[in-house]
């Protein structure tokens, strides 16, 4: 299970101290460069800026995401709630609701989808329950890996949801597939071309010009940030994947504590016990 609280609540003081030290070191380095390099420093600064731009070209810059937060919210079709943060897949009259809490960069979420996703699909089709998705981006904030892949993949999922709930489900499955899901430390989902390549495996998205434009334009970037905020509001969710059926967690003992059941049989066993 990918954890969030165990570092988010402890890192802030160390982060501030490290940031101050880095600031001081940077100021001292700049002072030395100015004394030694003179006019050459200006050339090096330009070169450094170009190098930085190249490393950032695979995904959106931090400033782009900051700008997205100030944009007018565009909610995907097939969402509910004031900010479009309610995503429900399945029959509306299903009496029970399975809540899935996930992060698109989470490797255990990927394994869970690969192992249990088919069982959930069948249960939803049979009307056993509907699924409510809660998608976070806390792994982007993890100081060990950082990045934008969780946010960018979530924005692309919004573009798929704007096509249909079926397209959303299929794209979610494709992104989590063994062939497509990157290692947690690799921020491949920050790149639009990677997300669009995976989308070609989904019939409803293959060659879909409107979907592609929404991904490239970041139409649902603001929405992705709202989804992330909504996820963070669930303080009892300390990692991903987390499952709740009618508000009660479905979990098993793991080497790391509590975790989501990662086999179809165990998942079905817990669901059956809950629905008795």
N, C-alpha and C positions, 0 to 999 in steps of 0.2 A: 504494500500500500504506500502510495506517495504521500508523505507527511507534509503538513503546512505549519501547524501551530508550534511544533517543537523547535523551529528555527525562527519563525516570525516574531515570537514573543521574547526571544533571547538575544537576537542579533543587533537590535537597534543601538544599544550603547556601544558595542564593539564597532558597529558600522560608523557611528559618528566619530569615534576616536580614530579609526583608520582613515576616514575621509579627511580629518583635520591634519593627520600626519602626511597624507598624500598631498594635501594642499600646500603644506609647508615645504615638502620636498620639491614639489613642482616649482614653487616660487624661488627656491634656492637654485634649482637647476637653471631656470630662466635667467636669473641674475648672473650666473657664471657664463652662460651662453652670450649674453649681451656684452659682458666684459671681454670675452675672448673672440667671439665671432664677428661682432660689428655688423656690417651690412650683410654678411653671409647668413646670419641668423634669419633674415627675412626670406631668403631663398629656401632655407631648410623648412621654415614654417609653412611656406606654400607647398613644398613637396610633401610635408607631413599631412597637410590638409587633403591633398590629392589621394594619398595612401589611405587616409581614413575614409574618404568618400568611396574608394574602391571596396574596402572591407564592408561597408554598409550597403553596397548596391544590391545585395541579394535580398534585402528586406526593407521595411519602412524604418525611418530614423525615429529616435525618441521624440524629436520635435513634431514629427508627423502624427504620432499617437497623442501627443499633448494637444495638437490642433484638433484632432478628432473629438477630443473630450468637449470642445467648445462648439462643435457643429450642431446643427439641428438634428434631432433624433429621427432616423428613418427605421421604422419597424418592419421586419419581414412579414409577408403574408403568412397566415397559419399560426400566428402567435396570439397570446392573450395578455391581459393586464395593461395598466397604464403605459408601461414602458416596453411592452412586448416581451417580457422576460418569462412568460409562461409558455412552455413548449409541451404539448401533450400529443402523444401518438397512440392511436388505437380507437376503439369504439367509444363514443361519448357516453353511452349508457352502461359501460362496464362499471360494476359496483365497487371494484377495488382499484387502487392506484399504486403502482410501483414507481418509486422515485429513484432515479439514478444520478449520482453526483460524480462528475468526471472532469478531468483536465486532458486536453487533446495531446499533450506531450507525455502523459503518464504511461509508463511501460506496462504497469500492472493492469491498467484499464484496457490496454491493447490485448493482453493475454485473456482478460475476462471476456471481452467481446468475442474473441476467437473461439473460446471454449463454451461460453454460455449464451452468446448472442442468438444462436439458432433456436435455442429453447425458449428464449424470451419472445422471439418473433412468432413462434407457434402459439404460445400462450396468448399473445396479443390478438392474433388472428382468430383464436377460439373464443375471445371475449373474456378470458379469465381475469384480466386486469388491463388497464391502460397504463402507459408509461409517461411519467413527467420527468423531463430532463433538466438538470441543473449543471451548468458548465462553467468551470472556473478557469482562472489563468494564474494561479499562485506559483506554478513552476517557473513562469517568466521572471518572478521576483526572487527566486531562490538565489542567494549570493554565490552558490557553487556553480551554477549553470547559466542563469540569466538568459535573456533573449526576448523574442516577440512571437515565437511560434505558436504558443497557446492562443494568444489574442488573434493572430492572423488566421489560424485555422478555424477559430470560432466565428470570425467575420465571414469566412468562406462558407461555413455551415449555415450561416444566416442567409447567404445568397442561394444556397440549395433549398432551404426551408421556404424561401420566397417562391420557388418553383412548385414544390409540393412536399407534404410530409413524407411521402414515399421516397422522394429524391433525397431528403434530409437523412432518413434512416439508412439508405443505401450508401450515401456518401460517408456518413459516420462509420459504417462498417468498413468501407474501403480504406479510409484513413487509418483505421486501427488494425488493418490486416497485416499479417507477418511480412508480406512483401513490401508494404508501403510505409510502415511506421518506423521512424528513425529511433536511434538510441536516445535516451533521455538527455544526454549531454550534447547531442547534435540538434541545432536549431533549424533543421531543414524546412519546417512548416512556416518559417518566417518568409520564405520565398514564394511569391505568387506562382511562378512557373512550376514549382513542385506540386502545389495544390491543384493547379489546372491540369497537370499531367494525370494525377490520380483521378480527377473528375471524369476523364475520358473513359474510365471503366464503369461509369454509371450511365445507363442508356438515356435517362432524362436530362443529363448534363452534357453528354457528349455532343460537341459542336453547337452547344447552346450559347448563342452570342450574347443574350441578355445576362445570363449567369456569368459569363466570362467578363463582361464589362463591369458588373457589380464587384467582382473579385478585384479586378485591376484598379477600379476607382475607389475601392474601400467604402462602398456605399453603406455597409453595415458595421463599420469600425466603431462608431459611437454606440451602436446597439451591443456590440461585443463587450464594451467596457461596462455597460449597464448590466449585462448578464453576469459579468465577473463580480460586480458589486453585490448583486443579488445572491450569488453563490457565497460570498464572504459573510453575508448576514446570517447564515446558518452556523452558529457558533458550535453546535454539537458535532459538526462534520469536521473531523481532524485529519482527513486524508482521502485519497481516491484510489479505487472506486469505493463509494459508500452506497449501500442500498437500503431503502426503507419501503416496507409494504404497509400501507395504511398508517404511516407514521412511525412504525416500529422497525428498528434496524434488523436486517438479516445479516448475521455475521457468524464467523467461525473463528476458533482459536488458530493462530498462526505463530510462527517463530518470533514474530515482531509484535504480538499482541492480538488484537481483533482485526479481522479482515473479511472481505467479501468472499462468499463461496466461489471457487474457481473451477468446479466441475458441474456438468448438467445435473447429475444425480443428487449431489448435495444441495444445489440450488433448489431443485424441485422438491426435495424433502423439506427444506425450510419453508418454502411457499405453502406446501400442503399443511404443515403444522400450523402456520399462521392463519390459514383460511378455515380451519376447523370450527 
